[in-house]
Amino acid sequence: LAAEQARLLERQHQLGDSVVGLSLSSTVLDCIRRGMDDEAEAFATDFGLKDKVYRKIQLRGLSARKAWGRIRDLASQQSVRSVLDDADFADACIAGGQLEEAQRYARQLDDRHERKASLLLSLNLFEEAMEAAFLIGDTGALEAVRKRKPELQVAVQDRIEQLLKNGPRLRTRASGARDRPDILNAAKGCAQQ
């Protein structure tokens, strides 16, 4: 471990004082933010950084430098898609303020994806978030839609009642909606509003 740390410090000195003493992940992120993509990849490879970790760092760094074309290129690469999904790309776009691009990635998520509703909600796509939450029976997201967009109170109440009656359309868990106290509590909360 000490030898590996010494080797990292030596390589960091070659890049400059600004990265000396940083962790491997922070060094890679700094390289990507400064446009030193080849150096970042060399660090990741030479020090055995797992591909998923490297790709997430890469995405953060590209977002920080607003390299949207490069992010689109990454999103089209099968090797990258094997470790990152549309939610990761949406998060990076949100972090960088590229909300239209984030909407595209969020909408591309499979309806069963547990983060689809929360991403749509964070993008103020309330009706879409409500439908995504309803499909998988996510009453927490339905409640969040109701709180952030009170005009949808009746629609949210209707979705919760449908969940109580029929359960979620797409099952991500083994239990049915009628057996879930979170749905019952959400229905009571909506009724009291």
C-alpha positions, 0 to 999 in steps of 0.5 A: 500500500505504501509503495502504491501511494508513493507511486501515485505521489510520483505521478501526481508530481509529474502533473503539477503541485495542484494534484499532489496529495489528492486521492486517485479519484480526485486526481482523475476528476481534476485531470478530466476537468482540465481537459486532460482526458488521456492522463485521467484514463492513464491514471485510472488504468495504471492504478486499477480504478474500476471501470464503473467508478472511472466512468462516473468520475469521467461523467462528473468531470465532463459535466463540470467542464460543460463538454456536452458533445463528449457526454453524448458520445459517451452515452452512445458507447456500448462499453460505457452503457454497460456500467452507466445508465440514462439516470447517470447521464441525467444526473450529470446534465442536471449538475451542469445545468443542461436541463433539456438534455437531462429531460431527454435522458430521464424520459429514456429510462425504462418505466420500471427504473426506480429513479425515473419519477424522482428525476422527472420531478427534479426537472419539474415534469410533474405530470410525467413524474406522477405517471412514472411513480404510479406505474411502479407504485411509488407513493413517496414520489406521488406525495412529492408531486402533490406537495410541489404541484398542488393543482395535481391533488385530485389526480394524485389522489386518483392514482393512489386510489387506483394503487389501493384497488389494483396495485402498481402496473409494473411490479418492482417488488414482490408485494402487492399494493394492498399489502403496503402500508405506505400506500394506505398512509399516502391515501389518508394523507391526500384525503386529509388535504 
